[in-house]
Amino acid sequence: MRFSGWQVLRQGLTGNTGWTPQWRNPDPKTEYDIVIIGGGGHGLSTAYYLAKEHGLKNIAVLEKGYLGGGNVGRNTTIVRANYYLPGNSEFYSHSLKLWENLEAELNYNVMLSQRGVIQIFHSDGQRDAAARRGNAMINQGDDATLLDREALRNILPYLDYDNARFPVYGGLLHPRGGTARHDAVAWGYARGADQRGVDLIQNCEVTGIDIENGKVRGVQTSRGAIRAKKVAMVTAGRSGQTAAMAGMRLPIESHVLQAFVTEGLKPAIDHVISFGMGHFYISQSDKGGLVFGGDLDFYASYAQRGGLHRKEQVMQAAMTLMPMIGKARVLRSWGGIMDMTPDGSPIIDKTHIEGLFVNAGWCYGGFKAVPGSGKSFAHLLATGNHHQPAARFQLDRFKSGYLLDEEGTGAQHNLH
């Protein structure tokens, strides 16, 4: 079924009884050309582009739970391309361009809202860094505007500009950045992949990876063995555990990142705003809830919940930047598992095992990268060659020293 305004009207007038399932629920076959472990945004987008761009049909996506139930549904929905370093800059620029045509391509409403992303700065040094980043973004072909204090006040009058410790000096505006509906992105890619013949296998936990003479042969699952010529590991915060099934140790630590949402409020915050001195970011959803988060909990964990110490830090940062939200009631919080690399940048590469590929290490950048990651990983799986926008995301950079340390914080995973 193709979605359209006419279809919505028609179904509304007939009791909404004509909607059909958005994808099949097939049993796994005994063999596929490519098996993708992980049914989140990156895994589903990879399957979609393998089918659409490369004409491959004999593909299975294996998901332990239900589609969209992992990190892709546990984030703060931010989309942006405000990166600085070569390698990251061109990749996220490429991904943002895919976002801008995604709804038309998938015929699915992912609720992309290019409301603008503003990074606040609080010192002369941060202003200089913002100017350099903005110039790098413009050189890459993206958009950036440096706002002084008064220009920012015209846009965001509710900030505490005269805070004694963190006075607001201005901000860097990225107008094409914004938000999208996280689970709708997963569902849109799932629907598109299914329409092109990809098998989406839910409730199918991978328990082992079969390797023979240095070559992958398939996987063991809770629903039986599945043979495959190629296996792609796309399991986000579980990447280390998945790789261990193949006898690999990835340069990744898994950390908890918390997020929060308040009760619904009248529209007040039109942009995505980040606090330069507190690692705090906030936007307002279409339902009116304030969606916000902060830094990692700073201890390795596979739990999808966080500690009270980070909740306290996030609330403190919120009140420091915008005291007006102090009476908003927080309804719920959750945690996502971040697969943190030593340089804070991702991995899209082959492994030393023939036919085994890895897509991991997205740190905070996983959601905004979903279209670009899927397209680049599909290119690598189909052709054996690195896709140009993701050419620097190779696994051996941690051995060679050609790192992509966007924040300049060194080789400590949690600091990225």
C-alpha positions as a printed NumPy array, in Angstrom:
array([[  0.   ,   0.   ,   0.   ],
       [  1.308,   3.434,  -0.944],
       [  0.727,   6.202,   1.583],
       [ -0.897,   9.443,   0.446],
       [ -3.265,  12.107,   1.679],
       [ -6.039,  10.437,  -0.298],
       [ -5.313,   7.079,   1.384],
       [ -5.47 ,   8.645,   4.857],
       [ -8.805,  10.277,   4.025],
       [-10.186,   7.087,   2.531],
       [ -9.218,   4.961,   5.526],
       [-10.582,   7.53 ,   7.944],
       [-13.96 ,   7.451,   6.214],
       [-14.075,   3.629,   6.23 ],
       [-13.147,   2.978,   9.856],
       [ -9.409,   2.464,   9.239],
       [-10.09 ,  -1.18 ,   8.418],
       [ -8.138,  -1.277,   5.169],
       [ -4.588,  -0.769,   6.439],
       [ -2.316,  -3.702,   5.655],
       [  0.771,  -4.972,   7.558],
       [  3.844,  -2.9  ,   6.794],
       [  6.165,  -5.878,   6.378],
       [  6.048,  -9.656,   6.315],
       [  6.984, -11.847,   9.282],
       [  8.716, -14.755,   7.513],
       [ 10.454, -17.786,   8.938],
       [ 14.204, -17.818,   8.299],
       [ 15.5  , -19.74 ,   5.319],
       [ 18.432, -22.11 ,   5.716],
       [ 20.774, -19.969,   3.606],
       [ 21.192, -16.358,   2.473],
       [ 23.74 , -14.431,   0.486],
       [ 24.024, -11.846,   3.286],
       [ 22.921, -12.023,   6.907],
       [ 22.743,  -8.747,   8.852],
       [ 22.889,  -9.127,  12.633],
       [ 20.862,  -6.295,  14.15 ],
       [ 17.468,  -4.86 ,  13.181],
       [ 18.035,  -1.27 ,  14.258],
       [ 18.31 ,   1.793,  12.063],
       [ 21.743,   0.947,  10.657],
       [ 20.951,  -2.698,   9.957],
       [ 17.621,  -1.941,   8.293],
       [ 19.022,   0.909,   6.192],
       [ 21.89 ,  -1.355,   5.09 ],
       [ 19.398,  -4.006,   3.948],
       [ 17.319,  -1.384,   2.14 ],
       [ 20.255,   0.032,   0.175],
       [ 21.599,  -3.442,  -0.625],
       [ 18.271,  -4.209,  -2.288],
       [ 17.644,  -0.807,  -3.841],
       [ 21.124,   0.24 ,  -4.974],
       [ 22.719,  -3.132,  -5.651],
       [ 19.769,  -5.346,  -6.59 ],
       [ 20.47 ,  -7.99 ,  -3.92 ],
       [ 17.406,  -9.837,  -2.682],
       [ 18.575, -12.917,  -0.769],
       [ 19.202, -11.011,   2.463],
       [ 18.055, -11.529,   6.057],
       [ 18.038,  -9.072,   8.936],
       [ 18.131, -10.922,  12.268],
       [ 16.78 ,  -9.078,  15.303],
       [ 16.854, -10.447,  18.847],
       [ 13.673,  -8.582,  19.806],
       [ 11.387,  -6.488,  17.632],
       [ 12.353,  -4.055,  14.89 ],
       [ 13.179,  -0.64 ,  16.27 ],
       [ 13.312,  -1.849,  19.877],
       [ 16.974,  -1.122,  20.498],
       [ 19.027,   2.066,  20.402],
       [ 17.186,   3.462,  17.372],
       [ 14.115,   3.88 ,  19.592],
       [ 16.071,   5.092,  22.632],
       [ 17.671,   8.362,  21.554],
       [ 16.961,  12.087,  21.379],
       [ 16.22 ,  12.127,  17.612],
       [ 18.785,  14.782,  16.595],
       [ 19.892,  15.111,  12.955],
       [ 22.898,  17.302,  12.106],
       [ 26.044,  17.682,   9.99 ],
       [ 28.087,  20.09 ,  12.097],
       [ 31.341,  18.13 ,  12.184],
       [ 34.813,  19.571,  11.78 ],
       [ 37.405,  16.946,  10.843],
       [ 37.906,  15.603,   7.304],
       [ 36.489,  12.107,   7.332],
       [ 33.622,  12.923,   9.644],
       [ 32.616,  16.147,   7.89 ],
       [ 31.982,  14.674,   4.45 ],
       [ 30.257,  11.59 ,   5.858],
       [ 27.695,  13.455,   7.964],
       [ 27.16 ,  15.952,   5.151],
       [ 26.375,  13.004,   2.863],
       [ 24.007,  11.524,   5.473],
       [ 22.134,  14.823,   5.927],
       [ 21.494,  15.054,   2.183],
       [ 19.966,  11.563,   2.319],
       [ 17.776,  12.639,   5.245],
       [ 16.384,  15.527,   3.233],
       [ 14.932,  13.218,   0.571],
       [ 14.174,  10.261,   2.823],
       [ 10.419,  10.684,   3.202],
       [  9.889,  10.915,  -0.557],
       [ 12.187,   7.959,  -1.193],
       [ 10.605,   5.683,   1.415],
       [  7.035,   7.008,   0.997],
       [  6.996,   7.166,   4.772],
       [  6.619,  10.053,   7.205],
       [  9.771,  10.081,   9.346],
       [  8.741,  13.509,  10.698],
       [ 11.979,  15.235,   9.72 ],
       [ 11.915,  18.75 ,  11.188],
       [ 14.83 ,  20.94 ,  10.064],
       [ 14.314,  23.4  ,  12.89 ],
       [ 18.   ,  24.274,  13.236],
       [ 20.684,  23.193,  15.714],
       [ 22.364,  25.868,  17.861],
       [ 25.559,  25.235,  19.835],
       [ 25.975,  27.85 ,  22.571],
       [ 29.451,  29.185,  23.434],
       [ 30.505,  30.838,  26.679],
       [ 34.026,  32.216,  26.203],
       [ 36.313,  33.809,  23.629],
       [ 38.017,  30.464,  23.09 ],
       [ 34.731,  28.691,  22.432],
       [ 33.722,  31.466,  20.026],
       [ 36.933,  30.938,  18.048],
       [ 36.36 ,  27.184,  17.974],
       [ 32.768,  27.725,  16.788],
       [ 33.993,  30.026,  14.   ],
       [ 36.506,  27.403,  12.831],
       [ 33.84 ,  24.698,  12.889],
       [ 31.388,  26.905,  11.008],
       [ 33.961,  27.662,   8.314],
       [ 34.723,  23.943,   7.967],
       [ 31.006,  23.207,   7.581],
       [ 30.645,  25.869,   4.882],
       [ 33.73 ,  24.56 ,   3.064],
       [ 32.102,  21.126,   3.099],
       [ 29.007,  22.605,   1.419],
       [ 26.785,  22.743,   4.48 ],
       [ 25.325,  25.74 ,   6.277],
       [ 26.504,  27.585,   9.361],
       [ 25.889,  31.038,  10.872],
       [ 27.872,  32.521,  13.736],
       [ 25.533,  34.439,  16.048],
       [ 26.731,  37.063,  18.5  ],
       [ 25.05 ,  37.575,  21.84 ],
       [ 22.329,  39.939,  20.619],
       [ 21.542,  37.932,  17.49 ],
       [ 21.193,  34.837,  19.651],
       [ 19.001,  36.706,  22.154],
       [ 16.578,  37.554,  19.325],
       [ 16.18 ,  33.828,  18.634],
       [ 16.452,  32.389,  22.149],
       [ 15.319,  35.113,  24.582],
       [ 14.765,  32.65 ,  27.437],
       [ 18.429,  31.686,  28.096],
       [ 20.239,  32.929,  31.194],
       [ 22.633,  35.257,  29.391],
       [ 24.171,  36.752,  32.527],
       [ 24.899,  33.59 ,  34.472],
       [ 27.905,  34.44 ,  36.631],
       [ 29.774,  31.223,  35.868],
       [ 28.698,  30.521,  32.287],
       [ 27.689,  33.797,  30.578],
       [ 26.318,  33.296,  27.064],
       [ 28.547,  34.835,  24.372],
       [ 26.651,  33.611,  21.299],
       [ 26.019,  30.464,  19.283],
       [ 26.71 ,  28.565,  16.075],
       [ 23.515,  27.966,  14.087],
       [ 23.235,  24.973,  11.743],
       [ 19.886,  25.742,  10.022],
       [ 19.476,  22.406,   8.196],
       [ 19.894,  20.379,  11.378],
       [ 16.899,  19.293,  13.407],
       [ 15.049,  16.2  ,  14.558],
       [ 13.228,  13.164,  13.157],
       [ 10.962,  10.497,  14.625],
       [ 13.338,   7.715,  15.69 ],
       [ 11.151,   4.616,  15.399],
       [  9.485,   5.894,  12.214],
       [ 12.925,   5.872,  10.579],
       [ 13.348,   2.204,  11.495],
       [  9.837,   1.351,  10.306],
       [ 10.272,   3.228,   7.031],
       [ 13.484,   1.39 ,   6.182],
       [ 11.966,  -1.925,   7.305],
       [  8.976,  -1.417,   5.01 ],
       [ 11.205,  -0.421,   2.1  ],
       [ 13.534,  -3.388,   2.558],
       [ 10.637,  -5.836,   2.878],
       [  9.033,  -4.514,  -0.314],
       [ 12.296,  -5.342,  -2.109],
       [ 12.383,  -8.939,  -0.905],
       [ 14.512,  -8.726,   2.244],
       [ 13.505, -11.133,   5.04 ],
       [ 13.128,  -9.337,   8.386],
       [ 13.379, -11.999,  11.092],
       [ 12.239, -10.8  ,  14.513],
       [ 12.714, -12.665,  17.82 ],
       [ 15.761, -14.368,  16.378],
       [ 18.805, -14.092,  18.665],
       [ 22.212, -14.803,  17.155],
       [ 24.099, -17.089,  19.545],
       [ 27.195, -17.846,  17.471],
       [ 29.084, -17.071,  14.271],
       [ 30.323, -20.048,  12.252],
       [ 33.859, -19.676,  10.907],
       [ 35.806, -22.307,   8.967],
       [ 39.391, -21.905,   7.75 ],
       [ 39.306, -18.155,   8.265],
       [ 36.047, -17.696,   6.364],
       [ 32.56 , -17.021,   7.69 ],
       [ 29.998, -19.735,   6.939],
       [ 26.902, -18.489,   8.714],
       [ 25.379, -17.965,  12.136],
       [ 23.766, -19.952,  14.922],
       [ 20.471, -18.521,  16.159],
       [ 17.655, -19.25 ,  18.584],
       [ 15.709, -20.356,  15.516],
       [ 18.343, -22.667,  14.086],
       [ 21.495, -22.434,  11.998],
       [ 21.537, -20.106,   8.993],
       [ 24.25 , -20.335,   6.358],
       [ 25.51 , -17.183,   4.679],
       [ 28.246, -16.098,   2.293],
       [ 28.62 , -12.79 ,   4.15 ],
       [ 27.729, -11.758,   7.697],
       [ 27.415,  -8.114,   8.773],
       [ 27.589,  -7.195,  12.473],
       [ 25.461,  -4.072,  13.165],
       [ 24.592,  -4.316,  16.858],
       [ 25.489,  -0.866,  18.312],
       [ 26.145,  -1.145,  22.057],
       [ 26.317,  -4.928,  21.786],
       [ 29.054,  -4.818,  19.137],
       [ 31.727,  -6.103,  21.51 ],
       [ 29.623,  -9.105,  22.493],
       [ 28.729,  -9.911,  18.883],
       [ 32.36 ,  -9.681,  17.75 ],
       [ 33.392, -11.979,  20.602],
       [ 31.321, -14.734,  18.965],
       [ 33.817, -14.557,  16.104],
       [ 36.818, -14.511,  18.442],
       [ 37.382, -10.77 ,  17.923],
       [ 37.998,  -8.009,  20.436],
       [ 36.896,  -4.659,  19.086],
       [ 38.392,  -1.34 ,  20.332],
       [ 35.026,  -0.463,  21.866],
       [ 33.625,   0.146,  25.324],
       [ 29.871,   0.162,  25.975],
       [ 28.538,   3.021,  28.103],
       [ 25.086,   4.21 ,  29.164],
       [ 23.686,   7.483,  27.824],
       [ 20.537,   8.739,  29.523],
       [ 17.718,  10.803,  28.067],
       [ 14.631,  12.432,  29.559],
       [ 11.232,  13.755,  28.53 ],
       [  8.839,  16.071,  30.353],
       [  5.097,  16.526,  30.33 ],
       [  3.645,  18.228,  27.278],
       [  4.001,  22.013,  27.277],
       [  2.972,  24.802,  24.94 ],
       [  5.494,  25.405,  22.108],
       [  8.458,  27.272,  23.551],
       [ 11.696,  25.828,  22.147],
       [ 11.857,  26.022,  18.368],
       [ 15.399,  24.696,  17.867],
       [ 17.732,  21.993,  19.091],
       [ 19.993,  23.712,  21.63 ],
       [ 23.231,  22.462,  23.159],
       [ 24.96 ,  23.949,  26.215],
       [ 28.654,  24.517,  25.557],
       [ 29.721,  24.151,  29.185],
       [ 27.559,  21.306,  30.415],
       [ 27.126,  18.727,  27.65 ],
       [ 23.394,  19.34 ,  27.799],
       [ 21.083,  19.362,  24.782],
       [ 17.357,  19.929,  24.462],
       [ 14.527,  20.175,  21.935],
       [ 10.731,  20.099,  22.095],
       [  8.767,  17.278,  20.516],
       [  5.634,  17.639,  18.409],
       [  3.628,  16.484,  21.444],
       [  5.089,  19.317,  23.518],
       [  7.412,  17.285,  25.725],
       [ 10.915,  18.634,  26.326],
       [ 13.414,  15.996,  25.203],
       [ 16.89 ,  16.378,  26.659],
       [ 20.027,  14.599,  27.801],
       [ 23.623,  15.034,  28.867],
       [ 26.851,  13.128,  29.167],
       [ 27.581,   9.419,  29.552],
       [ 27.321,   7.878,  32.989],
       [ 31.122,   7.328,  32.784],
       [ 31.144,   3.636,  33.672],
       [ 30.976,   0.696,  31.275],
       [ 27.606,  -1.075,  31.313],
       [ 25.126,  -2.989,  29.187],
       [ 22.136,  -1.789,  31.261],
       [ 19.468,   0.327,  29.563],
       [ 19.097,   2.492,  32.628],
       [ 21.347,   5.067,  34.24 ],
       [ 22.558,   6.354,  37.568],
       [ 21.121,   9.128,  39.7  ],
       [ 24.389,  11.083,  39.597],
       [ 23.929,  11.767,  35.873],
       [ 20.272,  12.666,  36.307],
       [ 21.354,  15.288,  38.81 ],
       [ 24.037,  16.671,  36.475],
       [ 21.608,  16.94 ,  33.547],
       [ 19.007,  18.764,  35.644],
       [ 21.662,  21.16 ,  36.949],
       [ 22.789,  21.978,  33.408],
       [ 19.187,  22.505,  32.311],
       [ 18.572,  25.006,  35.084],
       [ 21.862,  26.779,  34.441],
       [ 21.074,  27.357,  30.772],
       [ 17.323,  27.991,  30.879],
       [ 15.754,  28.41 ,  34.337],
       [ 12.305,  28.811,  32.746],
       [ 11.859,  25.021,  32.548],
       [ 12.351,  24.491,  36.281],
       [  8.706,  23.64 ,  36.985],
       [  8.348,  21.171,  34.113],
       [  7.693,  17.667,  35.422],
       [  9.926,  14.901,  34.075],
       [  7.721,  11.978,  33.075],
       [ 10.302,   9.341,  32.224],
       [ 13.94 ,   8.634,  31.519],
       [ 15.747,   5.85 ,  29.736],
       [ 19.224,   4.726,  28.775],
       [ 20.775,   3.708,  25.475],
       [ 23.954,   1.642,  25.172],
       [ 26.656,   3.61 ,  23.345],
       [ 29.48 ,   1.726,  21.606],
       [ 32.338,   4.144,  22.264],
       [ 35.589,   3.991,  20.253],
       [ 38.934,   5.424,  21.44 ],
       [ 38.676,   8.378,  19.041],
       [ 34.91 ,   8.904,  19.116],
       [ 34.417,   8.054,  15.427],
       [ 32.751,   4.98 ,  13.878],
       [ 33.95 ,   1.825,  12.131],
       [ 32.626,   0.601,   8.758],
       [ 35.011,  -2.068,   7.515],
       [ 35.871,  -5.648,   6.658],
       [ 37.404,  -7.792,   9.369],
       [ 40.369, -10.19 ,   9.123],
       [ 37.807, -13.001,   8.697],
       [ 36.758, -13.377,   5.071],
       [ 33.099, -12.483,   4.589],
       [ 32.67 , -10.918,   8.05 ],
       [ 31.997,  -7.167,   8.193],
       [ 31.514,  -4.718,  11.055],
       [ 29.545,  -1.485,  11.443],
       [ 30.015,  -0.111,  14.963],
       [ 31.414,   2.574,  17.227],
       [ 28.879,   5.323,  16.536],
       [ 29.187,   6.778,  20.025],
       [ 26.694,   9.689,  20.168],
       [ 26.362,   9.926,  16.382],
       [ 24.355,   6.83 ,  15.565],
       [ 20.901,   8.211,  14.83 ],
       [ 21.949,  11.085,  12.579],
       [ 24.136,   8.653,  10.626],
       [ 21.431,   6.07 ,   9.826],
       [ 20.977,   6.865,   6.089],
       [ 24.672,   7.479,   5.391],
       [ 25.787,   4.445,   7.373],
       [ 23.36 ,   2.139,   5.589],
       [ 24.334,   3.367,   2.149],
       [ 28.081,   3.185,   2.825],
       [ 27.916,  -0.22 ,   4.51 ],
       [ 25.753,  -1.624,   1.719],
       [ 28.341,  -0.413,  -0.805],
       [ 31.112,  -2.176,   1.12 ],
       [ 29.13 ,  -5.407,   1.456],
       [ 28.108,  -5.484,  -2.202],
       [ 31.364,  -4.396,  -3.839],
       [ 34.101,  -5.12 ,  -1.307],
       [ 35.282,  -1.508,  -1.656],
       [ 34.899,   1.361,   0.814],
       [ 32.276,   3.965,  -0.019],
       [ 34.011,   7.319,  -0.424],
       [ 32.116,   9.265,   2.282],
       [ 33.035,   6.582,   4.85 ],
       [ 36.504,   5.78 ,   3.54 ],
       [ 38.269,   6.874,   6.74 ],
       [ 36.186,   4.727,   9.095],
       [ 38.542,   1.768,   8.808],
       [ 39.292,  -0.566,  11.692],
       [ 43.078,  -0.501,  11.296],
       [ 43.319,   3.222,  12.081],
       [ 43.659,   2.328,  15.743],
       [ 46.823,   0.45 ,  14.848],
       [ 48.21 ,   2.95 ,  12.332],
       [ 47.433,   6.051,  14.414],
       [ 45.355,   7.837,  11.73 ],
       [ 42.61 ,   8.672,  14.206],
       [ 39.512,  10.872,  13.818],
       [ 39.471,  12.517,  17.242],
       [ 36.72 ,  15.081,  16.649],
       [ 36.784,  16.426,  20.202],
       [ 40.531,  16.242,  20.748],
       [ 40.101,  14.422,  24.052],
       [ 42.555,  11.569,  23.469],
       [ 42.179,   7.811,  23.541],
       [ 39.786,   7.523,  26.486],
       [ 36.507,   6.071,  25.273],
       [ 34.151,   7.741,  27.736],
       [ 35.486,  11.267,  27.055],
       [ 34.086,  11.249,  23.519]])
